[in-house]
Amino acid sequence: MAARQEREVQRLRDELERCRSQLRDQVDRHGGGGGGALLSGGERARLLAKVADAGAAKRRAEEALRSAVDAERRKEAQMRREREECLAEVARVSKEASVEVRKLVRYIQSDYPSDISSSSTNI
């Protein structure tokens, strides 16, 4: 998701640069010394509006990218916490199972000492 938004930001940056380049070309073509005064009013306004739109789109895309990155970081942190909790639970259950197995082995050995010793010699 972040890669897609980064591509969108890059596309908007490229479009902004293209618009700026077109504006510079128009100014250069019409003399350039008049600060754009040689452009027709409508053409100048259209190009300025296009540059402003590209800048606004870029800001929106960058904000969306920041939001996505923040959400991804929060999700990663949550997943790390959940992983640690699961590992702790597995360790706890494993320890409890080990204790129970030892208790059962001691119980069996204390109640059936002759059966265990005779069965182990047959093996």
PyMOL commands that set and color helices and strands:
alter all, ss='L'
color gray80, all
select helices_A, chain A and resi 2-29+41-111+113-122
alter helices_A, ss='H'
color red, helices_A
deselect
rebuild
show_as cartoon
